[in-house]
């Protein structure tokens, strides 16, 4: 049996995942839903809707440990998910050669942030919680005007230069199963907004990224110690260059409803994990 975990903050399964659950069940993988905080006992777990783990990352990490110790298996490797929960993974990917937006990890003290902006020559920058989800806590800062509340960022922040192209190009999300490209969407912020997250009114539409961008995303996955069963790579397209914003391996929206082949692709990825 497989459980797709939701969370206590958002306990209801999104309707766009029901076709996946139905397809898995028809293929002989009975699928249920439960908040991760309820510690489901199924043999296999797909934490696609654990959308509140950033509020209690220690508890989420403990659940991963306990479930794995009990012999339960996650569709993506636990080691990869732990690494991906902490946005310092962006610094790792940059060291490995990925084309990542320059990223600096630091505390959220305003003086330190001002120093980074001055030393890097960034007039505007974006700060992200080291452990965060769905754009919560993501803010734009300007040199000489930084005024964050340190208590809002208990694990510190990642600082990146503000990429103005996202205002006009949006963010392209490429979805891969077992390292193979499946489909992509364009996430376009509304006018006057720059955060490409659902909480900020982003418009989502199917996309056909250039082959060079797909290959860049594929190369990023090849840098990982293991190929994940599912992955979403978010980047800003500047021409045909894909500049990596985020790599999502825990609970990404996979936009399965936007591509005819997407549900079948994911079912096959899940079946390979279960068969292995």
N, C-alpha and C positions, 0 to 999 in steps of 0.2 A: 504493500500500500504506500502511496505517496501523499504527503500533506503539503499543500501550498500554504505557507504561513502568511497570515495577515498580522495585525497587531492590535493591542487594546485601544490605541488612539484612533485607529481607522479599522474597525473589525470586519467591515463588509468587503467581500471580494469585488473588485471592479468587474462590471459586466463584460468588458472586452477580454477578460481572461476565461470566461465561461466556455467558449469554444475550445480552448486548450484543455481544460479539465474534461470536457466531453470527449475530445479526441483521445486523450490518454486512457480514459476509462474504456472506450471502445477498443482500444489496442491492448487491453488486458492489464492496465495499470490503474486499479481503482484509486480515485483521487478525492481527497477531502480537504477541508479548509479549517484552520484554527489559528488563533493568535499565537505568536511564538512564546509569549509569556506563559501560556498554558502548558508548555512543554509537551507537544504532541509526541506520541509514542510510535509513530509509523516508522517503517524501515528506511524510507527515503524522504528527504525534506527539500523543498524548493522555496527559499525565503523571499519570494518575489515581492511581497507586500509588507515586509518588515520596515515600514516607513517611519518608525519612531525610535529605532535603535540608537540614534545619535543622542537622544535624551537620556539614555541609560546604557552607555557603551560597555561598562563593566559587566552589567547583568547580561547583556547580549553575548559578550565574549565568554562568560561563564556557561551560558546555555550551549554555545557551540562546543565548548570543551566537554561538558557533561554528556551531551547527545552523542558525540563521537566516541567517548569512553564507553557508552552503552551499546556501541555497535551500529548506531544509526549513521546513514550516509547522506551527505549533502550533494546536490547535483553539481555544484561547483566545489572544488577542494577547499576545505576549511582554512588551510594556510594562505591560499590566495585571498579569501574573503577577509581574513584578519588584516593582511597587508593592505588591502584596498579600502578598509574602513578609515584608515588614517591618511589624510591627503599628502603626507610626506612622501607617498608613493610617487608623486609627480617629480620630486627631486631625484628619486631613484631612476625613474624612466629617463630623465634628462641626462643623468650620468651614463646610462646605458646607450645613449645616442638617439633617443627619440626626439622629434621636433615638437618640444613642449613650450608653451608660454613660460618665459623665465619665472621661476618660483622660488621664494625665499621663506623659510619657516622661522617664526620668531614668536615672542610673547606679544600680547596685545597692548603693551604700554605705549602710550602715544609718542613719547620721546624716541623710543626705538624705531617706531614706524616712520617718524620724520627723518631719522638718520638713514634708513633704508632708501627712502625716496630721494634724499639728497645725494647719497653715494651712488645710486643707480641712475640719477638724472631723470627720474620719472615725475612728471608734473601731476599725473593722475594715476591711481592704482586701484586695484580691487583687493579686498581682504576677504578670505573665506575661513570659517572655523576649521581647525585641523580635523575635527570630527564633526561633520554636518551633513544635512540632507535637504534636498528640494529647495535650495537657495536660501534657506533660513540662516540669518546672520551674515549673508553676503552683502557687502557694502562697498561703495566707491569712496575713496578718500583723495584729497588734494594736498599737495605740499603746502605747509604753513597753516593748514586748516584741520588737522587730524584731531578728532574728539570721540574716540571709541570708549565704551565702558568695558574695562578689563573683565569684569564679572560675567559679561556675556560670552566670553571666549575662554572657558576654563582650561582647555588643552592648548591654547595659543592659536595662532593664525598662519595661513599661507598668504603671502603678498605677491601679487602679479601686476605687471603694467596693464593699464586699461587698453584693451584692443578696440579701437573705435570702429573697425570694420564690422563688428557684430551688430551695430545699429542698422546697417544696410544689408549685410549678408546673412544675418541670423546665425544660428548654430546648426550644423549638420550632424545628425546622430546615425552612425553606421552600426548595424546589428549583425553579429557573427554567431554562428553555432558550430562548435567543434573547430573553430579557426577558419570556417568558410563563410564568406560574405552571404548574407541572406537578403537584406533590404535596408533602406535608409529613409529617414524623414528629415525635413527641414523644420526647425523650430524658430519661428520668427517672432521676436518681441513686438508688442504694439508700439505705435509711435510715441516717442518720449521715454521708452523703457529700454533697458539694456540687458536685463536678466532673462535668460531663455529658460524659465522654469514655469511650470503650470500655475504656481501661485501668483504669477505676475501677468496672467492673461496671454501667454504665448499661443500662437496659432501653429498647429501641426499639420503638415501636408507631406505626401509621398515625395521622395527626391531621388534623383539619378546622379549621384556624385561622379566626377571624372575618375577614370581608371587609376590615375596616379594617386588620388586620394584613397581609393580602396586599397591599393597596394601599400600605401603608408600605414593605414590602419592594420593591415595584415602583418606588416613588419613589427609593429608595436606588440601585437599578440605573441609573435615569435620570440620576443625578448623575455617573456615570462618563463618561470621554471616549469610550469605546466600549462597546457592549452585549456582554457576554461570551456565548459559545455556551452555557456552563453556569455556574451559580453556585449556591452554597448560602448562605442567609442565616440565621444563628442568633440567636435572641433570646429574651428572657424575656417571656412574656405577663403583663401586669398589667391585669386586665380584658380589654379588647380592644386595649390599647396594646401594641405590639411594641417593646421596648427592645433595641436592637441590641447583641449581644455580639461577634459575629465575622461577617465576610464572607469566604467561601472561594471562591477562583478558580483555585487551582492543583491540589490533589489531594484534594478533599473526598470523603468517602463520600457517594454520592448516593442510597443506599437504593432502587435501582431495583426491587428485589424486593418492595417494599411497595405498589406501585401498578400496576394493570393496564396503564396507558397509558405508564408511565415509559420503558421501553426504546424504544418506538416514537418517543416525543418526542425522546429523545436521538439516535436514529439520524437523524432529520430535521435536527436541529441540526448534526450532524457533516457530513451530506451538503451542507448549505448552505455550510459553510465550504469544503469540497472543491470544490464547483461554482464558488465565487467566485474 
